[in-house]
Amino acid sequence: FSEPVADTVLGYILCFARQIPWLDQNLRSGVWSKKPLFSLSEQSLGVIGVGNVGKSVIRRAKAFSMSILAHDIKNIPTPFSDEYDIEIVSKTDLLSRADFVSLNCDLNPTSFHILSDAEFSIMKPTACLINTARGPLVDEPALIRALKNSKIGGAALDVFEQEPLPKESELLSIKNCILSPHNSNSSHKSWEKVHLNTLNNLIEGLINKDQVK
């Protein structure tokens, strides 16, 4: 899934950097108004979780000349960090400096609600959060408070604490929030790999079961 998910992360970043969804809405409403925007080369990306997906995100971001900050509870291989000029920092340092924060870590007891009120309070008021990993990594009520009170600049979410996203969720009415229905891993090749892997696991399980007998 790493390739389509990483594509989605960069798509979200570009949407915020170039304000594409909002400019589209303005134009369709009859408003011709240019806005001051910025290039990705002027921005920094903080990646929390540098596994297969995190690495794919970094490769894409580096192609746009973004500055890369990274944090992981595991050691990030030196050859990779050197190749992509990654600055390995603490989570607090990353959150306080990054213009975009991409969550790409596993969900486990150490990462549940890895971002909540305390974390949003140290992010830049212009920073954007991107979560394509697991919904419970983010304390959703805290995120809603941060967005509504302009503690952060925006959020792009493909995953949620409750899925499907409830119709009464406040996220649906927040303008500086891009939402998608857990769709970032969608691609025909990825689906083929999942189905093939499922079949291989089933075959392996049946073979092992016969061998045990």
CORKA-V619602 format. One line per field, one symbol per residue. ss: DSSP state (H for helix, E for strand, - for the rest). burial: # if it has 24 or more other ideal C-beta (glycine too) atoms within 12 Angstrom, else .. A space follows every 10 residues. Layout:
ss=???
burial=???
This chain:
ss=-HHHHHHHHH HHHHHHHH-H HHHHHHHH-- ---------H HH-EEEEE-- -HHHHHHHHH HHH---EEEE E------HHH HHH--EEE-- HHHHHHH--E EEE------- ----E-HHHH HH-----EEE E---HHHE-H HHHHHHHH-- ---EEEE--- ---------H HHH---EEE- -------HHH HHHHHHHHHH HHHHHHHHHH HH-
burial=########## #######.#. #......... .........# ..######## #.######## ##.#.##### ##...#...# #..#.####. #..####### ######.... #.####..## .###..#### ########## .###.##... ########## #......... #..#.##### .#.##..... .......... .......... ...
